[in-house]
Amino acid sequence: MRKYNLGIDIGGTSIKIGLFNLDDDLLDVWNVKTNKHSNGSLILADIANSIKTKIDVSEIRALGFGVPGPVSKNIIYSCVNLGWGQKDIVKEIKQLLNDENLLVRVGNDANLAAAGEIYKGVASGYINAFMVTLGTGIGGGVIIDGRVVDGINGVAGEIGHTHIDDIHNLECNCGKKGCLETVASATGIVRLAKEYLKLSDRPSKLRKFEYFSAKIVIDLAKAGDELAKEIISKSMEYLAKVLAKVTYIINPDIFIIGGGISNAGNFIIKEIEKHYYPLVKPFINHTNFSIATLGNQAGMFGACYLIK
Amino acid sequence: MRKYNLGIDIGGTSIKIGLFNLDDDLLDVWNVKTNKHSNGSLILADIANSIKTKIDVSEIRALGFGVPGPVSKNIIYSCVNLGWGQKDIVKEIKQLLNDENLLVRVGNDANLAAAGEIYKGVASGYINAFMVTLGTGIGGGVIIDGRVVDGINGVAGEIGHTHIDDIHNLECNCGKKGCLETVASATGIVRLAKEYLKLSDRPSKLRKFEYFSAKIVIDLAKAGDELAKEIISKSMEYLAKVLAKVTYIINPDIFIIGGGISNAGNFIIKEIEKHYYPLVKPFINHTNFSIATLGNQAGMFGACYLIK
């Protein structure tokens, strides 16, 4: 009897597999190391084998996959971090598990993080949400009417690469300059801080560090360091400008802030709100901003949400 | 027997009523003058009376309404042009037509124009679309998975009020400065042209006009007037920047360009594309841009689409 759903989040370092019953209860979670040898050609076989050691394939109803790359209509365009080009993992996993009748769905990990937060996290009960994940890079996920929005090229939610900064205009990994990711991700905050330190000789405890992380900039800002406060404020101003544009385009019920930077909690939300509201007046007086609650399990929950 | 659907587009000057059979054929269209006296309190009664002169109410299955203001979950927040504040026209029209069993849906006119183009226009066959209407102001409409996106505050699609121009930073009707509408609507193109004429003494045939319209600027640009070309190029650059952001947020199957400015046809699309593609590389090589085909009937068709 088919009594399990599997939510599987494939990351560049490890794969998180969640076993759910059909009542949406999470029964077990385990990790599989991501084998990137041979252009990641063994990853799906590793997943299939790992599942078989845990349960009988005939008991699986469906599998949802989150992957770190653009996806549209269940087809992966590419996952550079995994060594994958275009890939149809729906077909491949059915073959590996030797079951044509399995339901399989695939989504981008940032989109699925948003789905996870709607399914089991802070946005539970909402049907329209935009989640921004402020990590090493910036991911974004869009849920409309309870459904994950991929976009025709799998680019929906990718606000990290929207142009926002003409002043510092830092180079981005994508080849463009001035992308949101260059000033508001964890690495972006550090880059922006270095620009500020270079452009003036204003005092700051940041100058004591040879190397520093975004967390240090945030902690110093929280502790009252004026330059650090200004850096975080400017970084969140850039983010707020993009979130205001999200509002004028889809006007979601809730914005969810996730990723490492979101550990700064209300401090970050207040900074975003300060810059956001003047940009959306007179149309909007109140918008829900919340910190994500599922951490690195969001993608796994979102993968299960896809197959509900 | 209920055999008709009505698509009704309420504008500031006139109301367009389309009579459809249940096979989606448009059988008749007529106009009713918009009576704005007494804060528009007679508008719905005028519509109800006009319908009754044409058909028997018992033959109506459903009515879809497009209105010039923000709408969410069939409730109008306000329609300044009509004199309306918050309004539940679902309830009111059922009372006026004395039939509780009518299906009634309401949407914002710009969103419904997008729906109309999906239903019977240039975007027929697509399920994800973004339409921008370049008229006196700028309207925008979002369709995801074939459904109209209102947004929690009815603001979805309202890209006219996203901040885009820090250089001229012209005042917008909304109270903010530098909104897209101030540089890319019909009035915006004229304002931008006046800025260009003021800021240099470069020659242009535009200088011969005491007053001029956006159409004149476009026609001169088409005819090779260098300054006019530059003005239109800059205006469409601003629009392209916002459409690139739309791409990074919802990545629609197609962008539809409507409103008076869209009469310039491919000339406008080429200008948009020139500025758009560098902003979306390396993620996107091709995006569909099309000129709207339904003209001022788009809203009426979209209103009917709502009740399909």
Boltz contact constraints between the chains, C-beta under 6 A:
constraints:
  - contact:
      token1: [A, 144]
      token2: [B, 144]
      max_distance: 6.0
  - contact:
      token1: [A, 144]
      token2: [B, 149]
      max_distance: 6.0
  - contact:
      token1: [A, 149]
      token2: [B, 144]
      max_distance: 6.0
  - contact:
      token1: [A, 149]
      token2: [B, 250]
      max_distance: 6.0
  - contact:
      token1: [A, 151]
      token2: [B, 251]
      max_distance: 6.0
  - contact:
      token1: [A, 152]
      token2: [B, 251]
      max_distance: 6.0
  - contact:
      token1: [A, 152]
      token2: [B, 253]
      max_distance: 6.0
  - contact:
      token1: [A, 153]
      token2: [B, 251]
      max_distance: 6.0
  - contact:
      token1: [A, 153]
      token2: [B, 284]
      max_distance: 6.0
  - contact:
      token1: [A, 155]
      token2: [B, 251]
      max_distance: 6.0
  - contact:
      token1: [A, 155]
      token2: [B, 283]
      max_distance: 6.0
  - contact:
      token1: [A, 156]
      token2: [B, 250]
      max_distance: 6.0
  - contact:
      token1: [A, 156]
      token2: [B, 251]
      max_distance: 6.0
  - contact:
      token1: [A, 158]
      token2: [B, 248]
      max_distance: 6.0
  - contact:
      token1: [A, 159]
      token2: [B, 248]
      max_distance: 6.0
  - contact:
      token1: [A, 162]
      token2: [B, 245]
      max_distance: 6.0
  - contact:
      token1: [A, 162]
      token2: [B, 248]
      max_distance: 6.0
  - contact:
      token1: [A, 175]
      token2: [B, 282]
      max_distance: 6.0
  - contact:
      token1: [A, 245]
      token2: [B, 162]
      max_distance: 6.0
  - contact:
      token1: [A, 245]
      token2: [B, 245]
      max_distance: 6.0
  - contact:
      token1: [A, 246]
      token2: [B, 249]
      max_distance: 6.0
  - contact:
      token1: [A, 248]
      token2: [B, 158]
      max_distance: 6.0
  - contact:
      token1: [A, 248]
      token2: [B, 159]
      max_distance: 6.0
  - contact:
      token1: [A, 248]
      token2: [B, 162]
      max_distance: 6.0
  - contact:
      token1: [A, 249]
      token2: [B, 246]
      max_distance: 6.0
  - contact:
      token1: [A, 249]
      token2: [B, 249]
      max_distance: 6.0
  - contact:
      token1: [A, 250]
      token2: [B, 149]
      max_distance: 6.0
  - contact:
      token1: [A, 250]
      token2: [B, 156]
      max_distance: 6.0
  - contact:
      token1: [A, 251]
      token2: [B, 151]
      max_distance: 6.0
  - contact:
      token1: [A, 251]
      token2: [B, 152]
      max_distance: 6.0
  - contact:
      token1: [A, 251]
      token2: [B, 153]
      max_distance: 6.0
  - contact:
      token1: [A, 251]
      token2: [B, 155]
      max_distance: 6.0
  - contact:
      token1: [A, 251]
      token2: [B, 156]
      max_distance: 6.0
  - contact:
      token1: [A, 253]
      token2: [B, 152]
      max_distance: 6.0
  - contact:
      token1: [A, 282]
      token2: [B, 175]
      max_distance: 6.0
  - contact:
      token1: [A, 283]
      token2: [B, 155]
      max_distance: 6.0
  - contact:
      token1: [A, 284]
      token2: [B, 153]
      max_distance: 6.0
